């Protein structure tokens, strides 16, 4: 199964920006793992913006 290259770029940029991981480290993640990190980062950002 494949998904849009634009989506991969968004996920990679999001994780790289927040965790400062290298491109290769992020691309080495399986898709479900990368999505999990994206979700966890989003959760952290929501908590921070809500003042928790």
VOTORNU-531584 format. One record per residue: x, y negated, z negated of N, C-alpha, C in turn. Coordinates in Angstrom, 3 decimals. Layout:
REM VOTORNU-531584
     n.px     n.py     n.pz    ca.px    ca.py    ca.pz     c.px     c.py     c.pz
        X        Y        Z        X        Y        Z        X        Y        Z
...
***
This chain:
REM VOTORNU-531584
     n.px     n.py     n.pz    ca.px    ca.py    ca.pz     c.px     c.py     c.pz
    0.843    1.184    0.000    0.000    0.000    0.000    0.885   -1.243    0.000
    0.489   -2.223    0.758    1.215   -3.486    0.799    0.276   -4.611    0.426
    0.850   -5.719    0.085    0.049   -6.901   -0.150    0.796   -8.109    0.375
    0.140   -9.209    0.467    0.656  -10.393    1.158    2.014  -10.830    0.629
    2.902  -11.146    1.565    4.234  -11.621    1.195    4.137  -12.894    0.359
    3.156  -13.720    0.645    2.970  -14.943   -0.136    2.714  -14.641   -1.598
    1.979  -13.576   -1.861    1.673  -13.186   -3.244    2.941  -12.723   -3.959
    3.785  -11.973   -3.260    5.052  -11.550   -3.855    5.884  -12.770   -4.218
    5.950  -13.733   -3.310    6.731  -14.945   -3.576    6.185  -15.690   -4.790
    4.870  -15.766   -4.907    4.267  -16.436   -6.064    4.644  -15.730   -7.361
    4.528  -14.410   -7.368    4.864  -13.644   -8.574    6.330  -13.803   -8.945
    7.207  -13.676   -7.941    8.644  -13.803   -8.190    8.973  -15.194   -8.719
    8.435  -16.215   -8.088    8.711  -17.588   -8.525    8.220  -17.823   -9.953
    7.057  -17.308  -10.269    6.457  -17.485  -11.587    7.308  -16.839  -12.664
    7.708  -15.586  -12.439    8.534  -14.879  -13.422    9.926  -15.511  -13.507
   10.513  -15.835  -12.381   11.847  -16.439  -12.368   11.846  -17.778  -13.102
   10.827  -18.577  -12.876   10.738  -19.890  -13.523   10.659  -19.763  -15.045
    9.861  -18.824  -15.508    9.641  -18.711  -16.947   10.686  -17.883  -17.671
   11.195  -16.835  -17.042   12.144  -15.946  -17.710   13.575  -16.126  -17.227
   13.764  -16.867  -16.135   15.099  -17.114  -15.584   15.792  -15.827  -15.170
   15.013  -14.857  -14.701   15.573  -13.608  -14.205   15.984  -13.799  -12.750
   16.915  -12.981  -12.310   17.367  -13.066  -10.923   16.322  -12.483   -9.971
   16.433  -12.862   -8.723   15.532  -12.354   -7.696   15.586  -10.832   -7.644
   16.779  -10.287   -7.644   16.912   -8.827   -7.562   16.291   -8.129   -8.760
   16.472   -8.688   -9.949   15.871   -8.081  -11.142   14.345   -8.055  -11.036
   13.778   -9.129  -10.544   12.316   -9.205  -10.436   11.808   -8.276   -9.331
   12.501   -8.257   -8.201   12.071   -7.400   -7.104   12.259   -5.918   -7.418
   13.158   -5.600   -8.341   13.358   -4.211   -8.752   12.184   -3.673   -9.571
   11.368   -4.563  -10.105   10.200   -4.129  -10.872    9.170   -3.512   -9.941
    8.502   -2.485  -10.411    7.370   -1.950   -9.676    6.256   -2.998   -9.701
    5.412   -2.969   -8.691    4.354   -3.971   -8.594    3.509   -4.088   -9.877
    3.056   -2.978  -10.473    2.266   -3.107  -11.711    3.048   -3.758  -12.866
    4.342   -3.472  -12.937    5.163   -4.102  -13.975    5.248   -5.608  -13.757
    5.476   -5.991  -12.502    5.587   -7.419  -12.188    4.275   -8.127  -12.483
    3.164   -7.496  -12.134    1.861   -8.094  -12.434    1.652   -8.217  -13.937
    2.127   -7.256  -14.695    1.987   -7.309  -16.155    2.760   -8.491  -16.728
    3.978   -8.708  -16.239    4.750   -9.861  -16.702    4.059  -11.170  -16.327
    3.517  -11.248  -15.136    2.780  -12.441  -14.716    1.611  -12.686  -15.672
    0.880  -11.634  -16.005   -0.257  -11.775  -16.913    0.184  -12.195  -18.308
    1.277  -11.623  -18.788    1.769  -11.980  -20.129    2.259  -13.426  -20.172
    2.940  -13.860  -19.130    3.389  -15.260  -19.074    2.183  -16.184  -19.068
    1.169  -15.842  -18.281   -0.047  -16.666  -18.233   -0.698  -16.737  -19.609
   -0.718  -15.621  -20.319   -1.303  -15.604  -21.665   -0.514  -16.505  -22.614
    0.796  -16.431  -22.551    1.643  -17.300  -23.379    1.363  -18.757  -23.057
    1.283  -19.083  -21.769    1.023  -20.467  -21.360   -0.333  -20.955  -21.850
   -1.348  -20.090  -21.783   -2.676  -20.471  -22.286   -2.623  -20.757  -23.782
   -1.968  -19.891  -24.541   -1.870  -20.087  -25.987   -1.144  -21.391  -26.320
   -0.091  -21.671  -25.588    0.667  -22.900  -25.838   -0.148  -24.136  -25.501
   -0.912  -24.079  -24.413   -1.704  -25.251  -24.030   -2.894  -25.449  -24.958
   -3.334  -24.378  -25.612   -4.443  -24.491  -26.570   -3.954  -24.870  -27.969
   -2.640  -24.905  -28.141   -2.101  -25.299  -29.431   -2.018  -24.188  -30.440
   -2.096  -22.919  -29.990   -2.008  -21.787  -30.908   -0.571  -21.527  -31.299
***
